[in-house]
Amino acid sequence: MKPTTTYHWADEAAAKIIFEKGAKEQYTCASGITPSGSVHIGNFREIISVELVVRALRDMGKNVRFIYSWDDYDVFRKVPANMPKQAELEDCLRLPITMVPDPWERDSSYARHHEVDVENTLPKVGIFPEFIYQAEKYRSSVYADGIRKALEKRDVLKNILDKFRDEDHKIQGEWWPVSVFCEKCNKDETEIEGADVSSEDGDWGLSYKCKKCGCAEKLDIKTAKGIKLSWRIDWPMRWEYEKVDFEPAGKDHHSQGGSFDTAKHVCKDVYGWNAPVTFRYDFIGTKGLPGKMSSSSGNVITLDDVLNVYTPEVTRFLFAGTRPNTEFTISFDLDVIKIYEDYDKNERIARKIEAAKDEAAYQKERRIYELSQVSEDGKTPRIEDKPAPYQVPFRHLCNLIQIADGDIEKALLDLDAQPHHLPALRARSECAKYWIENCAPEDFRFRLLAAGETPGRQLSDTEKNAVRIMRDDVISKIEEFTDDKTCATAIYAAAEKAGIDGKALFGAAYQALIGKEQGPRLASFLRSINKERLLEILKNF
């Protein structure tokens, strides 16, 4: 698929990369994060934004390298509130994150624990980057030349950094573009005392003293494991090393005089490489957090948390359907129903089941839909290559699952779905069940009463009579009603026959069936429940 017209922001970004970077055998797109705690859904926005642009480039026939850097050689500065073994982790402050033990004792380190969580989840949404581990890179000295160059040009670097600072925040005194993790205690509480990088024949030496343990050494930059470039130098150094053509950044990094501004100059003036094409992505809010989040995760929402409620395709749709520089909210409350409805409408338009307002609108919806589909080869699946799904509205699916007492397989029995539809229906059903049990407001949840079970409140004789008439005139011949409209008409006729208004009958019917004053749309609800089960519940009225 080679789009000639850009209907989507990812295609626009891909076209800009090709225009600015020119024809290349391979384009490199990059993303990355420090695994200093749970990698949250805001971090995921960068990952999927890059992946969507990668797909767009590949759809244009380009060869793309998609890299994701784990900045696991950063300093462990703070213990997140939602981590176990707080005291033990406090003792590890100022170590590189990769040397902090895993408090869950599952993986080789604290950093690796968070990396594994993400690496195991990304394939679920069809994202397969090449992972780069910065601790391995630094400790194997592959950045020795980049470190030496920074030391050689530290005056240039100082001027670049000061260019974007006011007088009160300019660098004072002696400054070094690197820090050192002590060879003895591994902490970065060190002071650099000098460097010998004056000529190519120099011994590439760097001397430091540790304020923590007193260790003092002279390191060989070519082989030292503990020398680390500061963030604003490290980032552009890696752009040149990996030959990065595209990398977005959050709006904090893209603020005027922020890290991206300085990195551009460092990249060009020190490392001789033009900064990558970029764009700014905005923050993500959350609404209606699952109950479990506040106690166990400190309100940190991860991709796994989102996938509990949204299928992989709907999760991708949230991001593919929103421009990166637009702030948006991921909801866990009743908005979930609307989001599923939006996705289903997008699917119908993309598959020409529902008409778009014009050709441009159709092409945009089709592109959003295709980019929302999970792929295992890094390319965008074409609509023509996938069978049309069997749509069941999320709200209706929630009702069916509750009618079936939480049994998904039982809920799916009454659907006229083909075997190839069932995997997607089960996936949506798992999300619906999780949402009902963990996120849905209480008035959305229900349970069918057993025969003879007392309703939530005592019904009056008039209400009981109305329920009895509804049972005999509507439910006993429910199969005769071919749609909700004709069934609803019969319900109102039963109310009139009983001498009460429709609203009063609805309240009585809900009390008799689920012990609540309100519930799902009554006509659809009755038509979704087994006739014999309804008659059994209401047999004593």
Secondary structure, DSSP 8 states (H G I E B T S, - for coil): ---SS--SHHHHHHHHHHHHH-S-S-EEEEEEE--SS--BHHHHHHHHHHHHHHHHHHHTT--EEEEEEE-TTSB-----TT-S-HHHHHTTTTSBGGGS--TTSSSSSHHHHHHHHHHHHGGGGT---EEEEHHHHHHTTTTHHHHHHHHHTHHHHHHHHHHTS-GGGS--SS--SEEE--TTT--S-EEEEEEE-SSTTS--EEEEEETTT--EEEEETTT-SSEEE-HHHHHHHHHHHHT--B--EETTTTSTTSHHHHHHHHHHHTT-----B--EE--EEEES--HHHHHHSTT--BHHHHHHHS-HHHHHHHHHTS-TTS-EEEE-STHHHHHHHHHHHHHHHHTTSS--SSHHHHHHHHHHHHHHS--SSSS---GGGS-------HHHHHHHHHHTTT-HHHHHHTS---GGGHHHHHHHHHHHHHHHHHTS-GGG------TT---SS---HHHHHHHHHHHHHTGGGGGG--SHHHHHHHHHHHHHHHTS-HHHHHHHHHHHHHSSS--S-HHHHHHHS-HHHHHHHTTT-
